C-alpha cells in the first residue's frame, strides 16, 4: 500500500472505531507536504462518493491569521462537504457520531451559479452568491488529542465533521459581512464572540480564495453548493447534553444540541 492509502486507512479506521489515530505527519506523511495531504483527502472523498454520498459543497479552514501563524502557513485550507454531514437547524446530534467535536460559528454561502474559472474576482463571487445563512460547523478530528499540523488537518478533510445551517436566507446586499458581529452561546452563556473581519478580513475573501483554488484543482464550485467560509471566533469544545446557539447580526440565528456522553 502507498503512504496515501495507509494514511487514508488509518483515518477511516479512526472514524469507524471511534478511537483517534496518532498524528500522520512525520510518520506516514512528510512534514509540511500539503500536496500529499490533499491527495489523502481526495482519496477518501472518492471512496465516499463511490459509496453513494453526494458532494454538497466545501468548507474553508485556517482563515484566522493567528491560526495560520500557529500552523506555519500563509493561506487557508479546504475540505469537502457531503450530504450526510448536514444537520437540521435545532436538531439533536448524538455524540457517538463524533470523536472530539468542537463548534464554531460561520457565514454560509449558497451559490446560484458555477464558479469555474481560477481567475475569478470578488465581483464574480458576489454575482454568483444566491444567499447567505448563519451556520454552526461541528469540527472534528480523527487525530488523537487534536495534535495536528497543516498536513494532518488537510489529510483529515480539513477536520470536517457536521454542519448546521439556519433557515432564513439573506441577500448579500442586506448584510455587511465584514462588520457583522457574532456570539455563540452554550445554555444561554456566551462562549465565543467575533465578527466577519476575523475571517480573512471578510468572509467573501474566503469564498473567492476557495473558488480559485478549487477551479485550479479541476473540481470547481458549482451552482447549489454550500460554502462554509470560516470561523468568526474561537472554536469551542462540545459539552454533552448542551445546546449551542449562534447569532450573527444581519443573518439571524442557528442552533444545535448534543446528546450522549462526551468522548
Secondary structure, DSSP 8 states (H G I E B T S, - for coil): --HHHHHHHHHHHHHHHS--B---BTTTB-TT-HHHHHHHHHHHHHHHHHTT--EEEEEEE--SHHHHHHHT-SS-EEEEEEGGGEE-TT-EEEGGG-SS-EEEEEEEEEESS-B--TT--HHHHHHHEEEEEEEEEEE--SBGGG---HHHHHHTGGG--EEEE-SS-B-GGG--TTT-EEEEEETTEEEEEEEGGGTTTSHHHHHHHHHHHHHHHT--B-TT-EEEEEESS--EE--TT-EEEEEETTTEEEEEEEES---
